Amino acid sequence: MHVISVSFLFMVYILGGMTAILGLWLYYDRRDRILCDRQRFRHVYRCIKCGRLYERRGQREVAPCPDCDYANDRLRF
Ligand SMILES: [Zn+2]
């Protein structure tokens, strides 16, 4: 017959709590990074049809001009 000591149960309890905290930390860190990246990236576009300079958020390579609706590539520096 196995006898489980109190210290072993306490260690399992502590490790379970630490695992739960680590899992929540990784989940919220990943979620916040994804949400922040969507708002952080801003790209500048220049319309080759009407000459307007405008910006859009996100990681798009092509964005339509707000004036003439022509799809332009983002400027690269
Ligand atoms: Zn335009």
N, CA, C, O and the ligand as a Tripos MOL2 file, in Angstrom:
@<TRIPOS>MOLECULE
protein
  309   307    78     0     0
PROTEIN
NO_CHARGES

@<TRIPOS>ATOM
      1 N           0.8470   -1.1830    0.0000 N.3       1 MET1
      2 CA          0.0000    0.0000    0.0000 C.3       1 MET1
      3 C           0.8860    1.2380    0.0000 C.2       1 MET1
      4 O           1.8250    1.3700    0.7840 O.2       1 MET1
      5 N           0.5430    2.1360   -0.9160 N.am      2 HIS2
      6 CA          1.3170    3.3740   -1.0090 C.3       2 HIS2
      7 C           0.7950    4.4030   -0.0160 C.2       2 HIS2
      8 O          -0.4040    4.5390    0.2260 O.2       2 HIS2
      9 N           1.7430    5.0990    0.5300 N.am      3 VAL3
     10 CA          1.3940    6.1960    1.4310 C.3       3 VAL3
     11 C           1.9010    7.4820    0.7940 C.2       3 VAL3
     12 O           3.0940    7.6250    0.5270 O.2       3 VAL3
     13 N           0.9910    8.4080    0.5560 N.am      4 ILE4
     14 CA          1.3620    9.6900   -0.0510 C.3       4 ILE4
     15 C           1.5960   10.6890    1.0670 C.2       4 ILE4
     16 O           0.7230   10.9270    1.9020 O.2       4 ILE4
     17 N           2.7660   11.2580    1.0690 N.am      5 SER5
     18 CA          3.0920   12.1920    2.1490 C.3       5 SER5
     19 C           2.4670   13.5610    1.8690 C.2       5 SER5
     20 O           2.1150   13.9020    0.7390 O.2       5 SER5
     21 N           2.3510   14.3080    2.9340 N.am      6 VAL6
     22 CA          1.7620   15.6540    2.8330 C.3       6 VAL6
     23 C           2.6850   16.5690    2.0350 C.2       6 VAL6
     24 O           2.2150   17.4320    1.2930 O.2       6 VAL6
     25 N           3.9740   16.3880    2.1840 N.am      7 SER7
     26 CA          4.9130   17.2520    1.4450 C.3       7 SER7
     27 C           4.8190   16.9840   -0.0640 C.2       7 SER7
     28 O           4.9570   17.9110   -0.8610 O.2       7 SER7
     29 N           4.5860   15.7250   -0.4620 N.am      8 PHE8
     30 CA          4.4120   15.4340   -1.8850 C.3       8 PHE8
     31 C           3.1420   16.1040   -2.4150 C.2       8 PHE8
     32 O           3.1630   16.6940   -3.4950 O.2       8 PHE8
     33 N           2.0530   16.0200   -1.6780 N.am      9 LEU9
     34 CA          0.8060   16.6860   -2.1020 C.3       9 LEU9
     35 C           0.9890   18.1980   -2.1670 C.2       9 LEU9
     36 O           0.4630   18.8510   -3.0680 O.2       9 LEU9
     37 N           1.7260   18.7480   -1.2230 N.am     10 PHE10
     38 CA          1.9870   20.1810   -1.2270 C.3      10 PHE10
     39 C           2.8120   20.5680   -2.4540 C.2      10 PHE10
     40 O           2.5570   21.5990   -3.0750 O.2      10 PHE10
     41 N           3.8110   19.7340   -2.8070 N.am     11 MET11
     42 CA          4.6300   20.0140   -3.9760 C.3      11 MET11
     43 C           3.7880   19.9470   -5.2530 C.2      11 MET11
     44 O           3.9520   20.7850   -6.1390 O.2      11 MET11
     45 N           2.8920   18.9680   -5.3580 N.am     12 VAL12
     46 CA          2.0100   18.8680   -6.5250 C.3      12 VAL12
     47 C           1.0970   20.0970   -6.5910 C.2      12 VAL12
     48 O           0.8550   20.6320   -7.6720 O.2      12 VAL12
     49 N           0.5990   20.5360   -5.4550 N.am     13 TYR13
     50 CA         -0.2610   21.7150   -5.3900 C.3      13 TYR13
     51 C           0.4920   22.9610   -5.8650 C.2      13 TYR13
     52 O          -0.0490   23.7500   -6.6400 O.2      13 TYR13
     53 N           1.7230   23.1410   -5.4120 N.am     14 ILE14
     54 CA          2.5250   24.3080   -5.8030 C.3      14 ILE14
     55 C           2.8660   24.2500   -7.2920 C.2      14 ILE14
     56 O           2.7540   25.2570   -7.9910 O.2      14 ILE14
     57 N           3.2810   23.0840   -7.7800 N.am     15 LEU15
     58 CA          3.6170   22.9580   -9.2010 C.3      15 LEU15
     59 C           2.3950   23.1770  -10.0880 C.2      15 LEU15
     60 O           2.5120   23.7700  -11.1600 O.2      15 LEU15
     61 N           1.2430   22.7160   -9.6620 N.am     16 GLY16
     62 CA          0.0090   22.9570  -10.4180 C.3      16 GLY16
     63 C          -0.3140   24.4390  -10.4910 C.2      16 GLY16
     64 O          -0.7000   24.9410  -11.5470 O.2      16 GLY16
     65 N          -0.1610   25.1360   -9.3860 N.am     17 GLY17
     66 CA         -0.4100   26.5770   -9.3630 C.3      17 GLY17
     67 C           0.5610   27.3290  -10.2430 C.2      17 GLY17
     68 O           0.1740   28.2400  -10.9750 O.2      17 GLY17
     69 N           1.8390   26.9420  -10.1720 N.am     18 MET18
     70 CA          2.8440   27.6140  -11.0050 C.3      18 MET18
     71 C           2.5870   27.3500  -12.4940 C.2      18 MET18
     72 O           2.7680   28.2410  -13.3250 O.2      18 MET18
     73 N           2.1700   26.1420  -12.8230 N.am     19 THR19
     74 CA          1.8580   25.8160  -14.2150 C.3      19 THR19
     75 C           0.6670   26.6320  -14.7060 C.2      19 THR19
     76 O           0.6680   27.1160  -15.8380 O.2      19 THR19
     77 N          -0.3410   26.7830  -13.8630 N.am     20 ALA20
     78 CA         -1.5130   27.5780  -14.2460 C.3      20 ALA20
     79 C          -1.1310   29.0440  -14.4640 C.2      20 ALA20
     80 O          -1.5790   29.6680  -15.4260 O.2      20 ALA20
     81 N          -0.3100   29.5870  -13.5760 N.am     21 ILE21
     82 CA          0.1170   30.9860  -13.7140 C.3      21 ILE21
     83 C           0.9600   31.1640  -14.9680 C.2      21 ILE21
     84 O           0.7880   32.1480  -15.6880 O.2      21 ILE21
     85 N           1.8630   30.2370  -15.2430 N.am     22 LEU22
     86 CA          2.6890   30.3090  -16.4460 C.3      22 LEU22
     87 C           1.8350   30.2260  -17.7150 C.2      22 LEU22
     88 O           2.0770   30.9440  -18.6840 O.2      22 LEU22
     89 N           0.8420   29.3480  -17.6970 N.am     23 GLY23
     90 CA         -0.0490   29.2330  -18.8500 C.3      23 GLY23
     91 C          -0.8330   30.5080  -19.0990 C.2      23 GLY23
     92 O          -0.9540   30.9490  -20.2420 O.2      23 GLY23
     93 N          -1.3690   31.1070  -18.0380 N.am     24 LEU24
     94 CA         -2.1030   32.3730  -18.1940 C.3      24 LEU24
     95 C          -1.1820   33.4930  -18.6760 C.2      24 LEU24
     96 O          -1.5680   34.3060  -19.5160 O.2      24 LEU24
     97 N           0.0400   33.5260  -18.1360 N.am     25 TRP25
     98 CA          0.9990   34.5540  -18.5370 C.3      25 TRP25
     99 C           1.3040   34.4420  -20.0280 C.2      25 TRP25
    100 O           1.2790   35.4470  -20.7380 O.2      25 TRP25
    101 N           1.5930   33.2320  -20.5120 N.am     26 LEU26
    102 CA          1.8960   33.0430  -21.9250 C.3      26 LEU26
    103 C           0.6940   33.3810  -22.8040 C.2      26 LEU26
    104 O           0.8510   33.9860  -23.8650 O.2      26 LEU26
    105 N          -0.5070   32.9940  -22.3680 N.am     27 TYR27
    106 CA         -1.7070   33.2720  -23.1530 C.3      27 TYR27
    107 C          -1.9410   34.7750  -23.2990 C.2      27 TYR27
    108 O          -2.1530   35.2690  -24.4060 O.2      27 TYR27
    109 N          -1.9040   35.5010  -22.1760 N.am     28 TYR28
    110 CA         -2.1780   36.9410  -22.2500 C.3      28 TYR28
    111 C          -1.0420   37.7010  -22.9260 C.2      28 TYR28
    112 O          -1.2980   38.7040  -23.5930 O.2      28 TYR28
    113 N           0.2030   37.2550  -22.7760 N.am     29 ASP29
    114 CA          1.3170   37.9010  -23.4630 C.3      29 ASP29
    115 C           1.1660   37.7600  -24.9770 C.2      29 ASP29
    116 O           1.3690   38.7240  -25.7150 O.2      29 ASP29
    117 N           0.8160   36.5810  -25.4320 N.am     30 ARG30
    118 CA          0.6440   36.3540  -26.8690 C.3      30 ARG30
    119 C          -0.5400   37.1700  -27.4030 C.2      30 ARG30
    120 O          -0.4590   37.7740  -28.4720 O.2      30 ARG30
    121 N          -1.6380   37.1760  -26.6400 N.am     31 ARG31
    122 CA         -2.8250   37.9170  -27.0770 C.3      31 ARG31
    123 C          -2.5420   39.4130  -27.1640 C.2      31 ARG31
    124 O          -2.9300   40.0590  -28.1380 O.2      31 ARG31
    125 N          -1.8660   39.9730  -26.1540 N.am     32 ASP32
    126 CA         -1.5550   41.4010  -26.1660 C.3      32 ASP32
    127 C          -0.6020   41.7590  -27.2890 C.2      32 ASP32
    128 O          -0.7300   42.8270  -27.8880 O.2      32 ASP32
    129 N           0.3580   40.8820  -27.5890 N.am     33 ARG33
    130 CA          1.2910   41.1590  -28.6780 C.3      33 ARG33
    131 C           0.5550   41.2040  -30.0130 C.2      33 ARG33
    132 O           0.8340   42.0680  -30.8440 O.2      33 ARG33
    133 N          -0.3750   40.2860  -30.2220 N.am     34 ILE34
    134 CA         -1.1350   40.2730  -31.4750 C.3      34 ILE34
    135 C          -1.9900   41.5340  -31.5940 C.2      34 ILE34
    136 O          -2.0420   42.1530  -32.6570 O.2      34 ILE34
    137 N          -2.6670   41.9190  -30.4950 N.am     35 LEU35
    138 CA         -3.5060   43.1200  -30.5310 C.3      35 LEU35
    139 C          -2.6690   44.3780  -30.7160 C.2      35 LEU35
    140 O          -3.0760   45.2870  -31.4400 O.2      35 LEU35
    141 N          -1.5180   44.4450  -30.0800 N.am     36 CYS36
    142 CA         -0.6620   45.6350  -30.1660 C.3      36 CYS36
    143 C          -0.0630   45.7690  -31.5560 C.2      36 CYS36
    144 O           0.0390   46.8780  -32.0780 O.2      36 CYS36
    145 N           0.3380   44.6480  -32.1680 N.am     37 ASP37
    146 CA          0.9400   44.7090  -33.5010 C.3      37 ASP37
    147 C          -0.0430   45.2240  -34.5340 C.2      37 ASP37
    148 O           0.3510   45.9170  -35.4730 O.2      37 ASP37
    149 N          -1.3060   44.9000  -34.3760 N.am     38 ARG38
    150 CA         -2.2970   45.3850  -35.3470 C.3      38 ARG38
    151 C          -2.4150   46.8970  -35.3200 C.2      38 ARG38
    152 O          -2.6120   47.5280  -36.3590 O.2      38 ARG38
    153 N          -2.2940   47.4910  -34.1140 N.am     39 GLN39
    154 CA         -2.4510   48.9360  -33.9990 C.3      39 GLN39
    155 C          -1.1350   49.6690  -34.1720 C.2      39 GLN39
    156 O          -1.1340   50.8470  -34.5300 O.2      39 GLN39
    157 N          -0.0140   49.0030  -33.9290 N.am     40 ARG40
    158 CA          1.2760   49.6860  -33.9460 C.3      40 ARG40
    159 C           1.7690   49.9530  -35.3600 C.2      40 ARG40
    160 O           2.3030   51.0260  -35.6380 O.2      40 ARG40
    161 N           1.5950   48.9870  -36.2550 N.am     41 PHE41
    162 CA          2.1310   49.1390  -37.5970 C.3      41 PHE41
    163 C           1.3080   50.1440  -38.3960 C.2      41 PHE41
    164 O           0.1090   49.9620  -38.6070 O.2      41 PHE41
    165 N           1.9680   51.1910  -38.8290 N.am     42 ARG42
    166 CA          1.3410   52.1590  -39.7160 C.3      42 ARG42
    167 C           2.2090   52.2800  -40.9490 C.2      42 ARG42
    168 O           3.4330   52.3700  -40.8540 O.2      42 ARG42
    169 N           1.5770   52.2830  -42.0940 N.am     43 HIS43
    170 CA          2.3050   52.4040  -43.3360 C.3      43 HIS43
    171 C           1.8170   53.6320  -44.0880 C.2      43 HIS43
    172 O           0.6500   54.0180  -44.0100 O.2      43 HIS43
    173 N           2.7440   54.2290  -44.8130 N.am     44 VAL44
    174 CA          2.4480   55.4220  -45.5900 C.3      44 VAL44
    175 C           2.3180   55.0190  -47.0550 C.2      44 VAL44
    176 O           3.1150   54.2470  -47.5890 O.2      44 VAL44
    177 N           1.2900   55.5700  -47.6780 N.am     45 TYR45
    178 CA          1.0400   55.2990  -49.0990 C.3      45 TYR45
    179 C           0.9790   56.6220  -49.8410 C.2      45 TYR45
    180 O           0.5800   57.6460  -49.2860 O.2      45 TYR45
    181 N           1.3740   56.5860  -51.0870 N.am     46 ARG46
    182 CA          1.2430   57.7620  -51.9440 C.3      46 ARG46
    183 C           0.5190   57.3180  -53.2020 C.2      46 ARG46
    184 O           0.9370   56.3890  -53.8930 O.2      46 ARG46
    185 N          -0.5770   58.0080  -53.4790 N.am     47 CYS47
    186 CA         -1.3950   57.6450  -54.6270 C.3      47 CYS47
    187 C          -0.6880   58.0760  -55.9060 C.2      47 CYS47
    188 O          -0.3100   59.2380  -56.0600 O.2      47 CYS47
    189 N          -0.5150   57.1270  -56.8200 N.am     48 ILE48
    190 CA          0.1540   57.4720  -58.0780 C.3      48 ILE48
    191 C          -0.8200   58.0900  -59.0700 C.2      48 ILE48
    192 O          -0.4110   58.5550  -60.1340 O.2      48 ILE48
    193 N          -2.1010   58.0980  -58.7310 N.am     49 LYS49
    194 CA         -3.0940   58.6580  -59.6490 C.3      49 LYS49
    195 C          -3.3830   60.1240  -59.3160 C.2      49 LYS49
    196 O          -3.3850   60.9720  -60.2080 O.2      49 LYS49
    197 N          -3.6300   60.4300  -58.0160 N.am     50 CYS50
    198 CA         -3.9780   61.8130  -57.6530 C.3      50 CYS50
    199 C          -2.9070   62.4820  -56.7900 C.2      50 CYS50
    200 O          -3.0040   63.6830  -56.5390 O.2      50 CYS50
    201 N          -1.8910   61.7520  -56.3270 N.am     51 GLY51
    202 CA         -0.7980   62.3550  -55.5870 C.3      51 GLY51
    203 C          -1.0270   62.5190  -54.1020 C.2      51 GLY51
    204 O          -0.1830   63.1160  -53.4330 O.2      51 GLY51
    205 N          -2.1140   62.0260  -53.5490 N.am     52 ARG52
    206 CA         -2.4020   62.1820  -52.1250 C.3      52 ARG52
    207 C          -1.5190   61.2590  -51.2980 C.2      52 ARG52
    208 O          -1.2530   60.1190  -51.6780 O.2      52 ARG52
    209 N          -1.0700   61.7780  -50.1560 N.am     53 LEU53
    210 CA         -0.2750   61.0080  -49.2100 C.3      53 LEU53
    211 C          -1.1920   60.6190  -48.0550 C.2      53 LEU53
    212 O          -1.8480   61.4860  -47.4780 O.2      53 LEU53
    213 N          -1.2510   59.3490  -47.7110 N.am     54 TYR54
    214 CA         -2.1370   58.8910  -46.6390 C.3      54 TYR54
    215 C          -1.5090   57.7030  -45.9330 C.2      54 TYR54
    216 O          -0.5310   57.1270  -46.4110 O.2      54 TYR54
    217 N          -2.0840   57.3390  -44.7840 N.am     55 GLU55
    218 CA         -1.5360   56.2250  -44.0070 C.3      55 GLU55
    219 C          -2.6470   55.2770  -43.6050 C.2      55 GLU55
    220 O          -3.8120   55.6660  -43.5190 O.2      55 GLU55
    221 N          -2.2820   54.0430  -43.3630 N.am     56 ARG56
    222 CA         -3.2110   53.0140  -42.8990 C.3      56 ARG56
    223 C          -2.5140   52.1870  -41.8330 C.2      56 ARG56
    224 O          -1.2950   52.0200  -41.8580 O.2      56 ARG56
    225 N          -3.3030   51.6680  -40.8930 N.am     57 ARG57
    226 CA         -2.7690   50.7780  -39.8630 C.3      57 ARG57
    227 C          -2.8610   49.3450  -40.3310 C.2      57 ARG57
    228 O          -3.6710   49.0050  -41.1940 O.2      57 ARG57
    229 N          -2.0130   48.5030  -39.7450 N.am     58 GLY58
    230 CA         -2.0320   47.0910  -40.0880 C.3      58 GLY58
    231 C          -0.8440   46.7260  -40.9480 C.2      58 GLY58
    232 O           0.0310   47.5540  -41.2030 O.2      58 GLY58
    233 N          -0.8190   45.4900  -41.3920 N.am     59 GLN59
    234 CA          0.3200   45.0060  -42.1650 C.3      59 GLN59
    235 C          -0.0730   44.7550  -43.6090 C.2      59 GLN59
    236 O           0.2640   43.7170  -44.1790 O.2      59 GLN59
    237 N          -0.7840   45.6990  -44.1990 N.am     60 ARG60
    238 CA         -1.1890   45.5480  -45.5920 C.3      60 ARG60
    239 C          -0.1180   46.0920  -46.5210 C.2      60 ARG60
    240 O           0.5500   47.0740  -46.1990 O.2      60 ARG60
    241 N           0.0440   45.4670  -47.6530 N.am     61 GLU61
    242 CA          0.9800   45.9590  -48.6520 C.3      61 GLU61
    243 C           0.2850   46.9340  -49.6000 C.2      61 GLU61
    244 O           0.9330   47.8190  -50.1590 O.2      61 GLU61
    245 N          -1.0140   46.7830  -49.7840 N.am     62 VAL62
    246 CA         -1.7710   47.6030  -50.7170 C.3      62 VAL62
    247 C          -2.9620   48.1990  -49.9700 C.2      62 VAL62
    248 O          -3.6450   47.5040  -49.2180 O.2      62 VAL62
    249 N          -3.2050   49.5080  -50.1870 N.am     63 ALA63
    250 CA         -4.3570   50.1600  -49.5620 C.3      63 ALA63
    251 C          -4.9910   51.1140  -50.5750 C.2      63 ALA63
    252 O          -4.2770   51.7630  -51.3390 O.2      63 ALA63
    253 N          -6.3140   51.2050  -50.5890 N.am     64 PRO64
    254 CA         -6.9650   52.1020  -51.5370 C.3      64 PRO64
    255 C          -6.8530   53.5630  -51.1040 C.2      64 PRO64
    256 O          -6.8480   53.8730  -49.9130 O.2      64 PRO64
    257 N          -6.7630   54.4400  -52.0780 N.am     65 CYS65
    258 CA         -6.6930   55.8810  -51.8230 C.3      65 CYS65
    259 C          -8.0560   56.3630  -51.3240 C.2      65 CYS65
    260 O          -9.0790   55.9610  -51.8780 O.2      65 CYS65
    261 N          -8.1000   57.2160  -50.2890 N.am     66 PRO66
    262 CA         -9.3870   57.7110  -49.7950 C.3      66 PRO66
    263 C         -10.0960   58.6480  -50.7650 C.2      66 PRO66
    264 O         -11.3140   58.8080  -50.6730 O.2      66 PRO66
    265 N          -9.3770   59.2680  -51.6850 N.am     67 ASP67
    266 CA         -9.9910   60.1920  -52.6350 C.3      67 ASP67
    267 C         -10.4790   59.4900  -53.9060 C.2      67 ASP67
    268 O         -11.6500   59.5910  -54.2710 O.2      67 ASP67
    269 N          -9.5720   58.7830  -54.5700 N.am     68 CYS68
    270 CA         -9.9370   58.2230  -55.8700 C.3      68 CYS68
    271 C         -10.1160   56.7070  -55.8280 C.2      68 CYS68
    272 O         -10.4980   56.1110  -56.8360 O.2      68 CYS68
    273 N          -9.8490   56.0660  -54.6790 N.am     69 ASP69
    274 CA        -10.0530   54.6290  -54.4850 C.3      69 ASP69
    275 C          -9.1140   53.7700  -55.3280 C.2      69 ASP69
    276 O          -9.4020   52.6030  -55.5920 O.2      69 ASP69
    277 N          -8.0020   54.3450  -55.7450 N.am     70 TYR70
    278 CA         -7.0130   53.5860  -56.5020 C.3      70 TYR70
    279 C          -6.1310   52.8230  -55.5140 C.2      70 TYR70
    280 O          -5.7050   53.3990  -54.5120 O.2      70 TYR70
    281 N          -5.8450   51.5390  -55.7690 N.am     71 ALA71
    282 CA         -5.0400   50.7130  -54.8570 C.3      71 ALA71
    283 C          -3.5580   50.9990  -55.0800 C.2      71 ALA71
    284 O          -3.0460   50.8220  -56.1860 O.2      71 ALA71
    285 N          -2.8700   51.4420  -54.0260 N.am     72 ASN72
    286 CA         -1.4620   51.7980  -54.1130 C.3      72 ASN72
    287 C          -0.6250   50.9070  -53.2050 C.2      72 ASN72
    288 O          -1.0960   50.4390  -52.1690 O.2      72 ASN72
    289 N           0.6160   50.6810  -53.6040 N.am     73 ASP73
    290 CA          1.5720   49.9700  -52.7590 C.3      73 ASP73
    291 C           2.1160   50.9280  -51.7190 C.2      73 ASP73
    292 O           2.1720   52.1380  -51.9400 O.2      73 ASP73
    293 N           2.5240   50.3710  -50.5670 N.am     74 ARG74
    294 CA          3.0560   51.2310  -49.5070 C.3      74 ARG74
    295 C           4.4490   51.7070  -49.8740 C.2      74 ARG74
    296 O           5.1670   51.0700  -50.6440 O.2      74 ARG74
    297 N           4.8160   52.8670  -49.2880 N.am     75 LEU75
    298 CA          6.1430   53.4150  -49.5300 C.3      75 LEU75
    299 C           7.1570   52.6590  -48.6870 C.2      75 LEU75
    300 O           6.8870   52.3040  -47.5400 O.2      75 LEU75
    301 N           8.3090   52.4210  -49.2600 N.am     76 ARG76
    302 CA          9.3990   51.7490  -48.5490 C.3      76 ARG76
    303 C          10.5590   52.7150  -48.4380 C.2      76 ARG76
    304 O          10.9250   53.3880  -49.4020 O.2      76 ARG76
    305 N          11.1350   52.7740  -47.2410 N.am     77 PHE77
    306 CA         12.2520   53.6790  -47.0180 C.3      77 PHE77
    307 C          13.5280   52.9030  -46.8200 C.2      77 PHE77
    308 O          14.5870   53.4970  -46.6160 O.2      77 PHE77
    309 ZN         -5.8100   58.8990  -55.2170 Zn       78 ZN78
@<TRIPOS>BOND
     1     1     2 1
     2     2     3 1
     3     3     4 2
     4     3     5 am
     5     5     6 1
     6     6     7 1
     7     7     8 2
     8     7     9 am
     9     9    10 1
    10    10    11 1
    11    11    12 2
    12    11    13 am
    13    13    14 1
    14    14    15 1
    15    15    16 2
    16    15    17 am
    17    17    18 1
    18    18    19 1
    19    19    20 2
    20    19    21 am
    21    21    22 1
    22    22    23 1
    23    23    24 2
    24    23    25 am
    25    25    26 1
    26    26    27 1
    27    27    28 2
    28    27    29 am
    29    29    30 1
    30    30    31 1
    31    31    32 2
    32    31    33 am
    33    33    34 1
    34    34    35 1
    35    35    36 2
    36    35    37 am
    37    37    38 1
    38    38    39 1
    39    39    40 2
    40    39    41 am
    41    41    42 1
    42    42    43 1
    43    43    44 2
    44    43    45 am
    45    45    46 1
    46    46    47 1
    47    47    48 2
    48    47    49 am
    49    49    50 1
    50    50    51 1
    51    51    52 2
    52    51    53 am
    53    53    54 1
    54    54    55 1
    55    55    56 2
    56    55    57 am
    57    57    58 1
    58    58    59 1
    59    59    60 2
    60    59    61 am
    61    61    62 1
    62    62    63 1
    63    63    64 2
    64    63    65 am
    65    65    66 1
    66    66    67 1
    67    67    68 2
    68    67    69 am
    69    69    70 1
    70    70    71 1
    71    71    72 2
    72    71    73 am
    73    73    74 1
    74    74    75 1
    75    75    76 2
    76    75    77 am
    77    77    78 1
    78    78    79 1
    79    79    80 2
    80    79    81 am
    81    81    82 1
    82    82    83 1
    83    83    84 2
    84    83    85 am
    85    85    86 1
    86    86    87 1
    87    87    88 2
    88    87    89 am
    89    89    90 1
    90    90    91 1
    91    91    92 2
    92    91    93 am
    93    93    94 1
    94    94    95 1
    95    95    96 2
    96    95    97 am
    97    97    98 1
    98    98    99 1
    99    99   100 2
   100    99   101 am
   101   101   102 1
   102   102   103 1
   103   103   104 2
   104   103   105 am
   105   105   106 1
   106   106   107 1
   107   107   108 2
   108   107   109 am
   109   109   110 1
   110   110   111 1
   111   111   112 2
   112   111   113 am
   113   113   114 1
   114   114   115 1
   115   115   116 2
   116   115   117 am
   117   117   118 1
   118   118   119 1
   119   119   120 2
   120   119   121 am
   121   121   122 1
   122   122   123 1
   123   123   124 2
   124   123   125 am
   125   125   126 1
   126   126   127 1
   127   127   128 2
   128   127   129 am
   129   129   130 1
   130   130   131 1
   131   131   132 2
   132   131   133 am
   133   133   134 1
   134   134   135 1
   135   135   136 2
   136   135   137 am
   137   137   138 1
   138   138   139 1
   139   139   140 2
   140   139   141 am
   141   141   142 1
   142   142   143 1
   143   143   144 2
   144   143   145 am
   145   145   146 1
   146   146   147 1
   147   147   148 2
   148   147   149 am
   149   149   150 1
   150   150   151 1
   151   151   152 2
   152   151   153 am
   153   153   154 1
   154   154   155 1
   155   155   156 2
   156   155   157 am
   157   157   158 1
   158   158   159 1
   159   159   160 2
   160   159   161 am
   161   161   162 1
   162   162   163 1
   163   163   164 2
   164   163   165 am
   165   165   166 1
   166   166   167 1
   167   167   168 2
   168   167   169 am
   169   169   170 1
   170   170   171 1
   171   171   172 2
   172   171   173 am
   173   173   174 1
   174   174   175 1
   175   175   176 2
   176   175   177 am
   177   177   178 1
   178   178   179 1
   179   179   180 2
   180   179   181 am
   181   181   182 1
   182   182   183 1
   183   183   184 2
   184   183   185 am
   185   185   186 1
   186   186   187 1
   187   187   188 2
   188   187   189 am
   189   189   190 1
   190   190   191 1
   191   191   192 2
   192   191   193 am
   193   193   194 1
   194   194   195 1
   195   195   196 2
   196   195   197 am
   197   197   198 1
   198   198   199 1
   199   199   200 2
   200   199   201 am
   201   201   202 1
   202   202   203 1
   203   203   204 2
   204   203   205 am
   205   205   206 1
   206   206   207 1
   207   207   208 2
   208   207   209 am
   209   209   210 1
   210   210   211 1
   211   211   212 2
   212   211   213 am
   213   213   214 1
   214   214   215 1
   215   215   216 2
   216   215   217 am
   217   217   218 1
   218   218   219 1
   219   219   220 2
   220   219   221 am
   221   221   222 1
   222   222   223 1
   223   223   224 2
   224   223   225 am
   225   225   226 1
   226   226   227 1
   227   227   228 2
   228   227   229 am
   229   229   230 1
   230   230   231 1
   231   231   232 2
   232   231   233 am
   233   233   234 1
   234   234   235 1
   235   235   236 2
   236   235   237 am
   237   237   238 1
   238   238   239 1
   239   239   240 2
   240   239   241 am
   241   241   242 1
   242   242   243 1
   243   243   244 2
   244   243   245 am
   245   245   246 1
   246   246   247 1
   247   247   248 2
   248   247   249 am
   249   249   250 1
   250   250   251 1
   251   251   252 2
   252   251   253 am
   253   253   254 1
   254   254   255 1
   255   255   256 2
   256   255   257 am
   257   257   258 1
   258   258   259 1
   259   259   260 2
   260   259   261 am
   261   261   262 1
   262   262   263 1
   263   263   264 2
   264   263   265 am
   265   265   266 1
   266   266   267 1
   267   267   268 2
   268   267   269 am
   269   269   270 1
   270   270   271 1
   271   271   272 2
   272   271   273 am
   273   273   274 1
   274   274   275 1
   275   275   276 2
   276   275   277 am
   277   277   278 1
   278   278   279 1
   279   279   280 2
   280   279   281 am
   281   281   282 1
   282   282   283 1
   283   283   284 2
   284   283   285 am
   285   285   286 1
   286   286   287 1
   287   287   288 2
   288   287   289 am
   289   289   290 1
   290   290   291 1
   291   291   292 2
   292   291   293 am
   293   293   294 1
   294   294   295 1
   295   295   296 2
   296   295   297 am
   297   297   298 1
   298   298   299 1
   299   299   300 2
   300   299   301 am
   301   301   302 1
   302   302   303 1
   303   303   304 2
   304   303   305 am
   305   305   306 1
   306   306   307 1
   307   307   308 2
@<TRIPOS>SUBSTRUCTURE
     1 MET1         2 RESIDUE 1 A MET
     2 HIS2         6 RESIDUE 1 A HIS
     3 VAL3        10 RESIDUE 1 A VAL
     4 ILE4        14 RESIDUE 1 A ILE
     5 SER5        18 RESIDUE 1 A SER
     6 VAL6        22 RESIDUE 1 A VAL
     7 SER7        26 RESIDUE 1 A SER
     8 PHE8        30 RESIDUE 1 A PHE
     9 LEU9        34 RESIDUE 1 A LEU
    10 PHE10       38 RESIDUE 1 A PHE
    11 MET11       42 RESIDUE 1 A MET
    12 VAL12       46 RESIDUE 1 A VAL
    13 TYR13       50 RESIDUE 1 A TYR
    14 ILE14       54 RESIDUE 1 A ILE
    15 LEU15       58 RESIDUE 1 A LEU
    16 GLY16       62 RESIDUE 1 A GLY
    17 GLY17       66 RESIDUE 1 A GLY
    18 MET18       70 RESIDUE 1 A MET
    19 THR19       74 RESIDUE 1 A THR
    20 ALA20       78 RESIDUE 1 A ALA
    21 ILE21       82 RESIDUE 1 A ILE
    22 LEU22       86 RESIDUE 1 A LEU
    23 GLY23       90 RESIDUE 1 A GLY
    24 LEU24       94 RESIDUE 1 A LEU
    25 TRP25       98 RESIDUE 1 A TRP
    26 LEU26      102 RESIDUE 1 A LEU
    27 TYR27      106 RESIDUE 1 A TYR
    28 TYR28      110 RESIDUE 1 A TYR
    29 ASP29      114 RESIDUE 1 A ASP
    30 ARG30      118 RESIDUE 1 A ARG
    31 ARG31      122 RESIDUE 1 A ARG
    32 ASP32      126 RESIDUE 1 A ASP
    33 ARG33      130 RESIDUE 1 A ARG
    34 ILE34      134 RESIDUE 1 A ILE
    35 LEU35      138 RESIDUE 1 A LEU
    36 CYS36      142 RESIDUE 1 A CYS
    37 ASP37      146 RESIDUE 1 A ASP
    38 ARG38      150 RESIDUE 1 A ARG
    39 GLN39      154 RESIDUE 1 A GLN
    40 ARG40      158 RESIDUE 1 A ARG
    41 PHE41      162 RESIDUE 1 A PHE
    42 ARG42      166 RESIDUE 1 A ARG
    43 HIS43      170 RESIDUE 1 A HIS
    44 VAL44      174 RESIDUE 1 A VAL
    45 TYR45      178 RESIDUE 1 A TYR
    46 ARG46      182 RESIDUE 1 A ARG
    47 CYS47      186 RESIDUE 1 A CYS
    48 ILE48      190 RESIDUE 1 A ILE
    49 LYS49      194 RESIDUE 1 A LYS
    50 CYS50      198 RESIDUE 1 A CYS
    51 GLY51      202 RESIDUE 1 A GLY
    52 ARG52      206 RESIDUE 1 A ARG
    53 LEU53      210 RESIDUE 1 A LEU
    54 TYR54      214 RESIDUE 1 A TYR
    55 GLU55      218 RESIDUE 1 A GLU
    56 ARG56      222 RESIDUE 1 A ARG
    57 ARG57      226 RESIDUE 1 A ARG
    58 GLY58      230 RESIDUE 1 A GLY
    59 GLN59      234 RESIDUE 1 A GLN
    60 ARG60      238 RESIDUE 1 A ARG
    61 GLU61      242 RESIDUE 1 A GLU
    62 VAL62      246 RESIDUE 1 A VAL
    63 ALA63      250 RESIDUE 1 A ALA
    64 PRO64      254 RESIDUE 1 A PRO
    65 CYS65      258 RESIDUE 1 A CYS
    66 PRO66      262 RESIDUE 1 A PRO
    67 ASP67      266 RESIDUE 1 A ASP
    68 CYS68      270 RESIDUE 1 A CYS
    69 ASP69      274 RESIDUE 1 A ASP
    70 TYR70      278 RESIDUE 1 A TYR
    71 ALA71      282 RESIDUE 1 A ALA
    72 ASN72      286 RESIDUE 1 A ASN
    73 ASP73      290 RESIDUE 1 A ASP
    74 ARG74      294 RESIDUE 1 A ARG
    75 LEU75      298 RESIDUE 1 A LEU
    76 ARG76      302 RESIDUE 1 A ARG
    77 PHE77      306 RESIDUE 1 A PHE
    78 ZN78       309 GROUP 0 **** ****
